[in-house]
Structure formats: C-alpha cells, structure tokens
Amino acid sequence: MTITEIIVTILLGTTAGFINTFAGGGSMLVVPFLIFIGLPANVANATNRIAILLQNVVSVGSFKQKKILDFKTDSKLLLPVALGSIAGAFIAVDINEEIFKKVIAGLLIIMFFMLLLNPDAWVKANADKAKMKSPWLRNVIFFLLGIYGGFIQIGIGFFLLAGLVLGCGYDLLKANAIKLFIVLFYTIIALAIFIWNDLVDLKVGLILACGNMLGAWLGVRFSIKWGAKYIRYFLLVVLVIVAARLLFS
C-alpha cells in the first residue's frame, strides 16, 4: 500500500467505525474500497472483519461501561447467530469472486433504497408496538441473520436492529448495544474461518482497524440523531458510485 492509500484507509476506517457504532452501514464504504485498491472481493470481505472485530471491542466495552449492556442477560441470541455465521462464512469462502462482486453490488443497491426510504424512521415509529416473539421463531430469525452476517457484513446492522426492536421488543438504545455485541461475537467465528482459509490480508486489516477503533470511540460519544441525519445523505451518494463501479468494472 502507498502512503496515500494508508492514510485514506485509516480515514475511511474512522468514518466506518463511527457510522457502525450508532447506525450501521460502514462496511458499504469499506468493502468496495478494499476491492478498488486491489484486494479480491472475498479477501476484502474477510479482511474487513479484523476492523469490525476491534471496532466492536471498543464500542461494546463502552456500552458495558455505561451499564447499557449486561453480558449475562443479553447473550441469549448469540447461539443461533453463531451457528448461522459458520454456515455463512463457509458460503463466502467458496463463492466465485466475480459472482461475489455482483452480489456486493446488488446488496449496495438494496441498501441504497433502504436508506432512501429511511427505514430507521419506520423502526422508531413501530418500536412501541413491538412484542416479544416466540423463542422458536426468534431463534430461526437470528440464525438466518447469522448466515447473512457470516457471509457478508454489508447492511447487517440494519437487519439486526430491526430484528431486535420489532422481533424482540427492545428499545432502540438497548437494541443498538446488543446489535454490536452480537456482531462482535459472530465476527470472531467468521474471522477464524476466513483466516483458516487464507483470505485475510492482516496488514490492511490492522491499518483499517486503527481507524475503525477511533471511529467507534467517537461514535459512542455522539448523538444518534445528530449523526444519522447527515450520514444518511452521505451514504446515498457513495452507494450509487460504488455500486455502479462494481457492476460495470
């Protein structure tokens, strides 16, 4: 990597860590960037997990310190998500690179319309109507979310937040903290599988992680309402650019 690429990677990691901590969607920027600097799509997807892991160590630790998270009571969803993430990670290991690039581009387009329609507003509007689903249905839903998260990180924050609020009845603050806890847990599993299959660029991942950890530290300390308003518009523009680049490259 050139000095310029290292600086841009750290800055991008900071932005992604900030976004991921209180909203979700930072990987929509990171994975395409790693592809653009020369990493194969599956390696970019795997390498991003180093930054996600260390970022969430910071953010989860901060939420635990603020007594928003309780590891004993907030760990009941970890098992189905972990089992799903194993299956998802193995799918990511075996998928064809060119197909994977198109999958990423397609997901970015889906994320674009999710952001355009402002799903967070819908989640907030319906949060008070949420009721706890049956344990069986809840486990199935989060097993499927685990498959998705193990396969690719892009957009998982949106889906987990919706599942935790609308499917489990958590308030938004608690749901966001548990979301980060879940991602931290399954990322350890997925990253181990990717490292075992030699899909992780450790140097790039650690450089990116420096930015992500700083962004996570900042993200915990800023207001969700202040940040989400502006980040949403920024992501919309970037999503159009990177999806077009991936689809037509």
Secondary structure per residue as TSV (DSSP state, phi and psi in degrees):
chain	resnum	aa	ss	phi	psi
A	1	M	-	360.0	141.2
A	2	T	-	-78.1	165.6
A	3	I	H	-58.8	-41.7
A	4	T	H	-61.1	-43.7
A	5	E	H	-64.8	-36.8
A	6	I	H	-64.8	-45.4
A	7	I	H	-63.3	-45.3
A	8	V	H	-64.0	-38.8
A	9	T	H	-62.3	-43.3
A	10	I	H	-65.3	-44.2
A	11	L	H	-64.0	-41.1
A	12	L	H	-65.6	-40.0
A	13	G	H	-62.0	-39.6
A	14	T	H	-62.0	-45.2
A	15	T	H	-61.3	-46.0
A	16	A	H	-64.8	-42.1
A	17	G	H	-63.0	-39.5
A	18	F	H	-62.5	-48.5
A	19	I	H	-64.4	-45.4
A	20	N	H	-63.4	-33.2
A	21	T	H	-67.0	-39.8
A	22	F	H	-122.0	4.9
A	23	A	T	-138.6	-62.7
A	24	G	-	113.7	146.9
A	25	G	-	117.3	-0.7
A	26	G	T	-62.1	-32.7
A	27	S	H	-67.7	-18.1
A	28	M	H	-62.7	-26.3
A	29	L	H	-90.3	-40.8
A	30	V	H	-71.7	-50.4
A	31	V	H	-60.4	-47.9
A	32	P	H	-60.0	-37.8
A	33	F	H	-62.2	-44.1
A	34	L	H	-63.4	-34.0
A	35	I	H	-66.7	-41.5
A	36	F	H	-65.0	-30.1
A	37	I	T	-88.3	5.9
A	38	G	T	116.3	-2.7
A	39	L	-	-79.4	138.0
A	40	P	-	-58.3	153.6
A	41	A	H	-56.9	-43.2
A	42	N	H	-69.3	-32.6
A	43	V	H	-71.1	-39.6
A	44	A	H	-60.8	-44.0
A	45	N	H	-61.9	-41.3
A	46	A	H	-74.2	-42.5
A	47	T	H	-63.9	-35.3
A	48	N	H	-58.3	-25.3
A	49	R	H	-68.9	-25.6
A	50	I	H	-61.4	-47.9
A	51	A	H	-64.8	-40.6
A	52	I	H	-61.9	-42.4
A	53	L	H	-60.6	-52.7
A	54	L	H	-71.1	-34.8
A	55	Q	H	-59.0	-44.6
A	56	N	H	-76.7	-22.8
A	57	V	H	-59.9	-42.8
A	58	V	H	-67.6	-50.3
A	59	S	H	-69.4	-41.5
A	60	V	H	-64.5	-41.5
A	61	G	H	-60.3	-39.7
A	62	S	H	-66.8	-43.7
A	63	F	H	-66.8	-34.7
A	64	K	H	-65.8	-42.0
A	65	Q	H	-62.4	-34.8
A	66	K	T	-83.7	4.6
A	67	K	T	63.6	27.0
A	68	I	-	-86.5	-29.8
A	69	L	-	-105.6	140.9
A	70	D	-	-129.2	108.5
A	71	F	T	-58.6	-33.3
A	72	K	T	-69.3	-44.9
A	73	T	T	-89.9	-19.0
A	74	D	S	-102.7	18.4
A	75	S	-	-105.9	4.7
A	76	K	T	-67.9	-20.3
A	77	L	T	-93.3	-2.9
A	78	L	H	-66.3	-38.8
A	79	L	H	-63.5	-53.5
A	80	P	H	-62.4	-36.3
A	81	V	H	-66.7	-41.9
A	82	A	H	-62.3	-44.0
A	83	L	H	-62.9	-41.9
A	84	G	H	-65.2	-38.4
A	85	S	H	-65.1	-29.9
A	86	I	H	-63.3	-47.7
A	87	A	H	-62.7	-44.4
A	88	G	H	-63.1	-40.5
A	89	A	H	-65.0	-39.8
A	90	F	H	-68.6	-31.6
A	91	I	H	-63.3	-43.3
A	92	A	H	-65.1	-33.1
A	93	V	H	-65.4	-39.7
A	94	D	H	-93.4	-11.5
A	95	I	S	-72.7	145.8
A	96	N	-	-63.4	138.3
A	97	E	H	-61.2	-44.9
A	98	E	H	-65.0	-38.8
A	99	I	H	-64.2	-40.4
A	100	F	H	-62.0	-40.4
A	101	K	H	-61.0	-40.8
A	102	K	H	-69.0	-36.3
A	103	V	H	-61.2	-44.9
A	104	I	H	-61.2	-45.5
A	105	A	H	-60.4	-42.9
A	106	G	H	-62.9	-41.2
A	107	L	H	-65.5	-35.8
A	108	L	H	-63.7	-39.0
A	109	I	H	-64.4	-41.8
A	110	I	H	-62.1	-43.4
A	111	M	H	-63.2	-34.1
A	112	F	H	-59.0	-47.9
A	113	F	H	-71.6	-30.3
A	114	M	H	-63.9	-42.7
A	115	L	H	-69.5	-39.2
A	116	L	H	-61.8	-39.5
A	117	L	T	-84.8	-2.2
A	118	N	-	56.3	66.6
A	119	P	H	-64.0	-26.3
A	120	D	H	-58.7	-38.8
A	121	A	H	-63.5	-38.4
A	122	W	H	-66.6	-42.8
A	123	V	H	-61.5	-45.3
A	124	K	H	-64.0	-39.3
A	125	A	H	-67.0	-27.7
A	126	N	H	-106.4	1.4
A	127	A	G	-59.2	-38.6
A	128	D	G	-72.8	-12.0
A	129	K	G	-95.9	-6.3
A	130	A	-	-68.6	142.8
A	131	K	-	-128.8	148.4
A	132	M	-	-64.3	124.0
A	133	K	-	-78.6	169.6
A	134	S	-	-63.6	146.7
A	135	P	H	-55.2	-36.9
A	136	W	H	-64.7	-49.1
A	137	L	H	-65.2	-40.4
A	138	R	H	-59.7	-43.2
A	139	N	H	-66.7	-38.0
A	140	V	H	-64.0	-45.8
A	141	I	H	-59.4	-44.8
A	142	F	H	-79.8	-21.7
A	143	F	H	-64.6	-44.2
A	144	L	H	-66.0	-38.8
A	145	L	H	-64.5	-34.1
A	146	G	H	-65.1	-39.5
A	147	I	H	-60.0	-46.6
A	148	Y	H	-62.5	-47.0
A	149	G	H	-64.5	-38.0
A	150	G	H	-67.5	-34.3
A	151	F	H	-72.6	-51.0
A	152	I	-	-153.6	140.2
A	153	Q	-	-79.0	-23.2
A	154	I	T	-58.4	120.5
A	155	G	T	82.6	-3.3
A	156	I	H	-63.6	-30.8
A	157	G	H	-60.4	-41.0
A	158	F	H	-62.2	-45.6
A	159	F	H	-68.5	-41.4
A	160	L	H	-64.9	-41.5
A	161	L	H	-62.7	-43.9
A	162	A	H	-62.7	-42.4
A	163	G	I	-64.0	-39.8
A	164	L	I	-73.0	-36.9
A	165	V	I	-79.8	-54.4
A	166	L	I	-82.7	-27.9
A	167	G	I	-94.4	-25.5
A	168	C	T	-120.3	-12.9
A	169	G	-	86.6	12.8
A	170	Y	-	-74.9	151.2
A	171	D	-	-74.9	165.2
A	172	L	H	-62.4	-40.3
A	173	L	H	-64.4	-46.9
A	174	K	H	-65.2	-42.2
A	175	A	H	-61.1	-40.3
A	176	N	H	-64.8	-40.2
A	177	A	H	-65.9	-44.4
A	178	I	H	-66.5	-36.7
A	179	K	H	-53.8	-48.2
A	180	L	H	-66.7	-36.0
A	181	F	H	-63.9	-44.3
A	182	I	H	-62.6	-46.1
A	183	V	H	-62.0	-41.9
A	184	L	H	-57.7	-45.4
A	185	F	H	-66.2	-49.9
A	186	Y	H	-74.3	-22.9
A	187	T	H	-66.1	-35.1
A	188	I	H	-58.5	-43.9
A	189	I	H	-68.1	-50.1
A	190	A	H	-62.2	-42.3
A	191	L	H	-63.2	-39.3
A	192	A	H	-60.4	-41.5
A	193	I	H	-65.6	-42.1
A	194	F	H	-66.7	-40.7
A	195	I	H	-64.3	-42.0
A	196	W	H	-60.1	-33.4
A	197	N	T	-95.1	14.4
A	198	D	T	57.5	46.0
A	199	L	-	-111.8	7.2
A	200	V	-	-111.3	127.5
A	201	D	-	-91.8	99.2
A	202	L	H	-62.6	-41.7
A	203	K	H	-61.5	-50.8
A	204	V	H	-63.1	-41.1
A	205	G	H	-61.5	-41.1
A	206	L	H	-72.3	-36.4
A	207	I	H	-62.9	-45.8
A	208	L	H	-61.5	-40.4
A	209	A	H	-62.5	-32.8
A	210	C	H	-57.3	-45.0
A	211	G	H	-68.2	-43.4
A	212	N	H	-60.5	-40.1
A	213	M	H	-67.2	-40.0
A	214	L	H	-63.9	-43.6
A	215	G	H	-62.7	-38.6
A	216	A	H	-65.3	-41.7
A	217	W	H	-61.7	-42.7
A	218	L	H	-68.6	-40.3
A	219	G	H	-60.8	-39.3
A	220	V	H	-63.9	-26.8
A	221	R	T	-95.0	-1.3
A	222	F	S	-111.0	154.5
A	223	S	-	-69.2	136.7
A	224	I	H	-62.7	-43.9
A	225	K	H	-63.6	-39.7
A	226	W	H	-65.0	-42.9
A	227	G	H	-78.7	-44.0
A	228	A	H	-61.6	-33.8
A	229	K	H	-58.7	-44.6
A	230	Y	H	-86.8	-36.0
A	231	I	H	-64.4	-35.6
A	232	R	H	-57.4	-45.7
A	233	Y	H	-68.3	-38.9
A	234	F	H	-61.3	-45.2
A	235	L	H	-64.8	-37.0
A	236	L	H	-58.1	-45.8
A	237	V	H	-65.1	-47.3
A	238	V	H	-65.1	-38.3
A	239	L	H	-60.0	-42.0
A	240	V	H	-60.9	-44.1
A	241	I	H	-65.7	-50.8
A	242	V	H	-72.3	-34.8
A	243	A	H	-64.7	-41.7
A	244	A	H	-64.1	-40.7
A	245	R	H	-61.9	-43.6
A	246	L	H	-69.6	-39.6
A	247	L	H	-69.5	-35.5
A	248	F	H	-111.5	9.1
A	249	S	-	-83.3	360.0
